[in-house]
Amino acid sequence: MDTVLLLKAAIMGVVEGLTEFLPISSTGHLILAGALLGFDDDKAKVFDIAIQTGAIFAVILVYWQRIRDTLVQLPTQRQAQRFTLNVLIGFFPAVVLGLLMGKAIQEHLFTPYIVASTFIIGGLVILWAERRQQTSVRVASVDDMGPWDALKVGLVQCLAMVPGTSRSGATIIGGMLLGLSRKAATDYSFFLAIPTLIGAGVYSLYKERALLSMDDVPLFAVGLVFSFISAWLCVRWLLRYISAHSFTPFAWYRIAFGLIVWGTAASGWIQWHA
C-alpha cells in the first residue's frame, strides 16, 4: 500500500485519539484534518468511524480493573448490576436516534458552518457549566448515579450526533449541568463511550462493507494502532488534569477552533465535503 496513504492514516489516528475523549469534538477535527490531507472520500468517512474502536480499547485498558471487577461481580453484586444497567440505559437513546436519524443528519448537517457554530456554542456552554459546577454538585461518584441520571445523560449524548458538538463534551458537560461532579461525569462519559463507539464502528463497517476490501486492512490497522496509543496517553492525562483543573481552557479552544473552521470555509481555503 502507498506509504503516503499509510502516513495519512497514522495522522488521522493520532487526531482521533487525542480528540475523542476531550470535550472538543473529534468529528470536527477529523473533518478538518481530512480536508487538509485530501483524505475525505467515502472510504475515509468509514475509516474515521472505524478507528474510534482503537480509542475505545485505550479506555478499556485504563479502566480494566473496574471493568473486570464489574464483570466478575455482575451475577451476585447489586452495585455491579446497577452500574451495568446505568451504562445500558445511557447507551439506549443513541441507538434509537442513530438508527432513526443517522442518515438524515449525515446528509444535511455535515457542513462547515454547522460544525463551526456547534464548536462555538459548545464552548459557551462549557463556560456556563463550569460557573454552575461550584454550587450544583448532587452526584459525587459514578456509583451514586441512579437510572434517571443515566437516562438524562444518555439523552444529552444524542446531541453529539450534530457534528462539532463532541460526544465527550455533551456527556461530560451535560452530566455536570445535571448535577454530576466533574469526576463522575468524566468517568461515566468514558464508560458510556465503550458500547456507543464500538457499536458505531461495527455498524459503519457493516453498512459500508461494499466500499472495503482486504487491501484496506493495513490502512485501518495503522489508524487503529495510532488511535489507541494517542487515546491511551490522552485519557491518562485527562484523568489527572480534572483532579485539579476545570474545562474552561477547552471552552476557549472550542471558540477559537470554531472561528478557524468558519474562516477556512468562508475563504475557500479548504474545500469541505459532506
Secondary structure, DSSP 4 states (H G I P E B T S, - for coil): --HHHHHHHHHHHHHHHHHTTTTT-HHHHHHHHHHHHT--SHHHHHHHHHTHHHHHHHHHHHTHHHHHHHHHHTTT-HHHHHHHHHHHHHHHHHHHHHHHHHHHHHHHS--HHHHHHHHHHHHHHHHHHHHHHHHH--B-SGGG--HHHHHHHHHHHGGGGSTTS-HHHHHHHHHHHTTB-HHHHHHHHHHHHHHHHHHHHHHHHHHTGGG--GGGHHHHHHHHHHHHHHHHHHHHHHHHHTTT--SHHHHHHHHHHHHHHHHHHHHTSS----
